[in-house]
Amino acid sequence: MQSSLDCITVERIIADRQELFELTVFAPGVGTKNKIINNQVHRPGLALSGFIERFSYKRSQILGETELAYIRTFDSDKLKTVLRRLFSFSIPVVFITKNNVPPPELLEIAKETDTAVIGTRLNTPEFTYQYTAYLDNLFAPRTTLHGTLVDVYGVGLLYTGRSGVGKSECALDLVERGHRLVADDVVTITRKAPTVLMGTGTELLGHHMEVRGIGIINIEKLFGIRAIRMQKRIEVMVKLEIWDHQNQYERVGIDDKYTTILGAEIPLVTIPLSPGKNITVISEVIAMNHMLKVYGQNSALDLSRRITDEIKRKSKTTDYLEADFE
């Protein structure tokens, strides 16, 4: 099921990041129910100077030393006029960076307009970076998928297929060979960038795995901390299915197949299962072959070019000998 967050409250930010961001709430209870509807931030320097036609008031506002130094040049009456014009917009929250203390006039008008004003000990660039990363993660599109995610040689392989096809057993064998489990059964997928998908397990399941005939096992307890990862970029989807003689499976690999998750395209490899097939070794080959392609090496295309060049060479030789009468 695909979902994305519509909004968060200032109250949640305080609860989630008060310690990490070293936050100070200047007016407790004021504006804490305000909603933040996007992952963008804004420094309202132009708005403070009077240009409000393009004021991005729906974003989280950040006042650094520059903005505070500017408004402190005003006398009290002018400052109140400037701030009332600014706070007449529905600003969700104002952050004051580098442990600065806002002018009393700012806190007074913030209370009148029910606008949250929060201080942080972090400097402006550091806070902007960390706060934006926090919002990016919350507002990123996400979905859950039935499958298993394993880190194989640093490549995130997402195994899919019908229930009971052998995804967990394949992952277990990979873990035993030194690879790392990220999630089994339910994978939470988040699109961090237009082409980047990150996969994690659910908090409830953790790194537990269901192996049919045995039951639930704990991979971390059995194999140690080195056998797990908290998250991993999903780079290849490996679809496992029972061999069907009526299907045409890829044998050369020149034409790459792709699938789309949350609008991001990733390679798709379909592996038909039959008795005796070593899926673990095939998985390792899939991971290594993917990395070769990332570095610009495509074995199937290289072989195709070699065959084509050899055919052309032999054709030219044959034509030459046919015309040779000595």
C-alpha positions as CSV (number, residue, x, y, z in Angstrom):
1,M,0.0,0.0,0.0
2,Q,1.5,3.3,-1.1
3,S,1.3,6.3,1.3
4,S,2.9,9.6,2.1
5,L,2.6,11.9,5.0
6,D,0.3,14.9,4.5
7,C,1.4,16.9,7.5
8,I,3.0,16.8,10.9
9,T,2.5,19.1,13.9
10,V,5.1,21.3,15.7
11,E,4.4,19.2,18.8
12,R,5.7,16.1,17.0
13,I,8.9,17.8,16.0
14,I,9.5,18.8,19.6
15,A,8.8,15.3,20.8
16,D,11.0,13.6,18.1
17,R,14.0,16.0,17.9
18,Q,14.1,18.1,21.1
19,E,17.3,16.4,22.3
20,L,19.0,15.9,19.0
21,F,18.4,19.4,17.8
22,E,18.8,20.9,21.3
23,L,15.5,22.7,21.1
24,T,14.1,25.4,23.4
25,V,10.5,26.3,23.3
26,F,10.2,30.0,24.0
27,A,6.5,30.0,24.5
28,P,5.3,26.6,25.7
29,G,1.9,25.6,24.3
30,V,1.9,28.4,21.7
31,G,1.4,27.1,18.1
32,T,2.3,23.5,19.0
33,K,-0.8,22.2,17.1
34,N,0.2,24.1,13.9
35,K,0.6,21.8,10.9
36,I,3.7,21.6,8.7
37,I,2.6,20.5,5.3
38,N,5.9,20.1,3.3
39,N,9.6,19.4,3.8
40,Q,10.9,22.8,2.7
41,V,12.4,25.6,4.8
42,H,12.7,29.3,4.3
43,R,14.7,32.2,5.6
44,P,12.5,35.3,5.4
45,G,15.1,38.0,4.9
46,L,13.2,39.6,2.0
47,A,9.9,39.4,3.8
48,L,11.4,41.2,6.8
49,S,12.6,44.0,4.5
50,G,9.1,44.4,3.1
51,F,9.0,42.3,0.0
52,I,6.1,39.8,0.7
53,E,4.7,39.2,-2.7
54,R,6.7,35.9,-3.0
55,F,6.8,35.1,0.7
56,S,6.8,31.2,1.2
57,Y,4.9,31.4,4.4
58,K,3.7,27.8,4.4
59,R,7.3,26.6,5.0
60,S,9.1,26.3,8.3
61,Q,10.9,29.7,8.8
62,I,14.5,30.0,10.1
63,L,15.9,33.1,11.6
64,G,19.7,33.1,11.8
65,E,22.1,35.7,13.1
66,T,21.8,37.7,10.0
67,E,18.0,38.1,10.2
68,L,18.1,38.8,13.9
69,A,20.9,41.4,13.5
70,Y,18.8,43.1,10.8
71,I,15.6,43.4,12.9
72,R,17.5,44.6,15.9
73,T,18.3,47.8,14.0
74,F,14.6,48.8,14.2
75,D,13.1,50.6,17.1
76,S,10.3,48.9,19.0
77,D,7.4,50.4,17.1
78,K,8.9,49.7,13.7
79,L,9.9,46.2,14.7
80,K,6.3,45.4,15.8
81,T,5.0,46.7,12.5
82,V,7.4,44.6,10.5
83,L,6.7,41.5,12.6
84,R,2.9,41.9,12.5
85,R,3.1,42.1,8.7
86,L,5.3,38.9,8.7
87,F,3.1,37.0,11.2
88,S,-0.1,38.0,9.5
89,F,0.6,35.0,7.3
90,S,-0.2,31.6,8.7
91,I,3.4,30.7,9.5
92,P,3.5,27.2,11.2
93,V,6.8,27.6,13.1
94,V,9.8,29.9,13.4
95,F,13.2,28.5,14.4
96,I,15.9,30.7,16.0
97,T,19.3,29.2,15.5
98,K,22.7,29.4,17.3
99,N,21.2,29.8,20.8
100,N,20.0,33.3,20.0
101,V,17.3,34.9,22.0
102,P,14.5,36.5,20.0
103,P,13.4,40.1,20.8
104,P,10.5,40.4,23.2
105,E,8.4,41.9,20.4
106,L,8.7,38.8,18.4
107,L,7.5,36.6,21.2
108,E,4.6,38.9,21.9
109,I,3.3,38.9,18.3
110,A,3.9,35.2,18.0
111,K,1.6,34.6,21.0
112,E,-1.0,36.9,19.4
113,T,-0.9,34.9,16.2
114,D,-0.4,31.5,17.8
115,T,2.9,30.9,16.0
116,A,5.4,28.5,17.5
117,V,8.9,30.0,18.2
118,I,11.6,27.5,18.9
119,G,15.3,28.0,19.6
120,T,18.1,25.6,18.7
121,R,21.8,25.6,19.8
122,L,22.8,24.4,16.3
123,N,24.1,27.0,13.9
124,T,22.0,27.9,10.8
125,P,23.6,25.6,8.1
126,E,23.8,22.6,10.5
127,F,20.2,23.0,11.7
128,T,18.9,23.5,8.2
129,Y,20.7,20.4,6.9
130,Q,19.5,18.1,9.8
131,Y,16.0,19.5,10.0
132,T,15.5,19.2,6.2
133,A,16.8,15.6,6.3
134,Y,14.3,14.9,9.1
135,L,11.4,16.3,7.1
136,D,12.5,14.6,3.9
137,N,12.3,11.2,5.6
138,L,8.9,12.0,7.1
139,F,7.3,13.3,3.9
140,A,9.0,10.7,1.5
141,P,6.6,8.4,-0.4
142,R,6.6,5.0,1.1
143,T,4.9,1.6,0.6
144,T,5.1,-1.9,2.0
145,L,5.8,-5.0,-0.1
146,H,5.7,-8.7,0.6
147,G,9.2,-9.9,0.1
148,T,12.7,-10.3,1.5
149,L,15.6,-7.8,1.3
150,V,19.2,-9.0,1.6
151,D,22.5,-7.1,1.2
152,V,24.6,-9.3,-1.1
153,Y,28.1,-8.0,-1.7
154,G,26.8,-4.5,-1.0
155,V,23.9,-4.8,-3.5
156,G,20.4,-4.7,-2.2
157,L,18.5,-7.6,-3.6
158,L,14.7,-7.5,-3.1
159,Y,13.2,-11.0,-3.4
160,T,9.6,-11.3,-4.5
161,G,7.3,-14.2,-5.4
162,R,4.3,-16.0,-4.1
163,S,4.2,-17.2,-0.5
164,G,6.1,-20.4,0.0
165,V,8.3,-20.1,-3.1
166,G,11.5,-20.0,-1.1
167,K,12.4,-16.3,-0.5
168,S,13.2,-16.8,3.2
169,E,15.2,-20.0,2.6
170,C,17.3,-18.3,0.0
171,A,17.9,-15.3,2.3
172,L,18.8,-17.8,5.1
173,D,21.4,-19.5,2.9
174,L,22.9,-16.1,1.9
175,V,23.2,-15.1,5.6
176,E,24.9,-18.4,6.3
177,R,27.4,-17.5,3.5
178,G,28.2,-14.1,5.2
179,H,25.7,-11.8,3.6
180,R,23.3,-9.6,5.6
181,L,19.5,-9.7,6.1
182,V,17.6,-6.4,6.0
183,A,14.0,-7.5,6.2
184,D,11.9,-10.6,5.8
185,D,8.3,-11.1,4.9
186,V,7.4,-7.4,5.0
187,V,9.7,-4.7,3.5
188,T,9.0,-1.0,4.0
189,I,10.2,0.9,1.0
190,T,10.8,4.6,1.0
191,R,11.7,6.8,-2.0
192,K,14.5,9.0,-0.8
193,A,15.2,10.5,-4.2
194,P,13.7,10.2,-7.7
195,T,15.8,7.1,-8.4
196,V,16.7,5.9,-4.9
197,L,14.6,3.4,-2.9
198,M,15.5,2.5,0.6
199,G,14.2,-0.7,2.3
200,T,13.8,-1.5,6.0
201,G,12.1,-4.0,8.1
202,T,9.1,-3.3,10.3
203,E,9.8,-2.4,14.0
204,L,7.5,-5.3,15.1
205,L,9.1,-8.1,13.1
206,G,12.7,-6.8,13.3
207,H,15.1,-9.4,12.0
208,H,13.0,-12.4,12.7
209,M,12.4,-14.9,9.9
210,E,9.8,-17.6,9.2
211,V,11.3,-20.8,7.9
212,R,8.7,-23.4,7.0
213,G,9.1,-26.5,9.0
214,I,11.1,-24.8,11.7
215,G,9.1,-21.7,12.6
216,I,10.2,-18.3,13.6
217,I,14.0,-17.7,14.1
218,N,16.0,-14.6,15.2
219,I,18.8,-14.0,12.6
220,E,20.6,-11.5,14.9
221,K,20.7,-14.0,17.8
222,L,21.7,-16.9,15.6
223,F,24.3,-15.4,13.4
224,G,25.3,-12.2,15.3
225,I,25.1,-8.5,14.6
226,R,27.2,-8.8,11.4
227,A,24.4,-10.8,9.8
228,I,21.9,-7.9,9.7
229,R,21.4,-4.4,8.4
230,M,18.9,-1.8,9.5
231,Q,18.3,-0.5,6.0
232,K,19.7,-0.9,2.5
233,R,19.2,0.7,-0.9
234,I,17.1,-1.5,-3.1
235,E,19.0,-2.0,-6.4
236,V,17.7,-5.1,-8.0
237,M,14.4,-7.0,-7.7
238,V,14.7,-10.7,-8.0
239,K,11.5,-12.5,-8.8
240,L,11.3,-16.1,-7.9
241,E,8.8,-18.4,-9.6
242,I,8.3,-22.0,-10.3
243,W,9.6,-23.1,-13.7
244,D,6.9,-23.0,-16.3
245,H,7.9,-24.6,-19.7
246,Q,5.4,-22.3,-21.5
247,N,7.3,-19.2,-20.4
248,Q,10.2,-17.8,-22.3
249,Y,13.0,-16.9,-19.8
250,E,16.0,-14.6,-20.4
251,R,19.0,-16.6,-21.7
252,V,21.3,-13.9,-23.1
253,G,20.6,-10.8,-21.0
254,I,21.1,-8.2,-23.7
255,D,17.7,-6.6,-23.1
256,D,17.5,-5.6,-19.4
257,K,14.1,-5.8,-17.7
258,Y,12.9,-3.2,-15.2
259,T,10.1,-2.7,-12.7
260,T,8.8,0.4,-11.0
261,I,8.2,1.0,-7.3
262,L,7.0,4.4,-6.1
263,G,7.9,5.9,-9.5
264,A,11.5,4.7,-9.4
265,E,12.8,2.2,-11.9
266,I,15.0,-0.7,-10.9
267,P,16.3,-3.7,-12.7
268,L,14.2,-6.9,-12.6
269,V,15.6,-10.4,-12.8
270,T,13.2,-13.4,-13.0
271,I,14.6,-16.7,-11.7
272,P,12.7,-19.9,-12.6
273,L,13.0,-22.5,-9.8
274,S,13.6,-26.1,-10.4
275,P,15.0,-29.0,-8.3
276,G,18.8,-28.7,-7.8
277,K,19.1,-25.1,-8.9
278,N,21.5,-23.2,-6.6
279,I,19.7,-19.9,-6.0
280,T,22.2,-18.7,-3.5
281,V,25.1,-18.8,-6.0
282,I,22.9,-17.3,-8.7
283,S,22.0,-14.4,-6.3
284,E,25.7,-13.7,-5.7
285,V,26.2,-13.6,-9.5
286,I,23.2,-11.3,-9.9
287,A,24.8,-8.9,-7.4
288,M,28.3,-9.0,-8.9
289,N,26.9,-8.7,-12.4
290,H,24.9,-5.6,-11.4
291,M,28.0,-4.0,-10.0
292,L,29.8,-4.7,-13.3
293,K,27.0,-2.9,-15.1
294,V,27.2,0.0,-12.7
295,Y,30.9,0.3,-13.6
296,G,30.1,0.2,-17.3
297,Q,30.8,-3.5,-18.0
298,N,28.0,-5.5,-19.6
299,S,29.0,-9.1,-20.3
300,A,26.1,-9.9,-22.6
301,L,26.7,-6.9,-24.8
302,D,30.5,-7.5,-24.8
303,L,29.9,-11.0,-26.0
304,S,27.4,-9.9,-28.6
305,R,29.9,-7.3,-30.0
306,R,32.6,-10.0,-30.1
307,I,30.4,-12.3,-32.1
308,T,29.3,-9.6,-34.4
309,D,32.9,-8.5,-35.0
310,E,34.0,-12.1,-35.6
311,I,31.2,-12.6,-38.2
312,K,32.2,-9.4,-40.0
313,R,35.9,-10.4,-40.0
314,K,35.2,-13.9,-41.3
315,S,32.8,-12.4,-44.0
316,K,35.6,-10.1,-45.2
317,T,38.1,-12.9,-45.3
318,T,35.8,-15.2,-47.2
319,D,35.0,-12.5,-49.8
320,Y,38.7,-11.8,-50.3
321,L,39.6,-15.5,-50.7
322,E,36.7,-16.0,-53.2
323,A,38.2,-13.3,-55.4
324,D,41.7,-14.7,-55.1
325,F,42.7,-16.7,-58.2
326,E,46.5,-17.1,-57.7
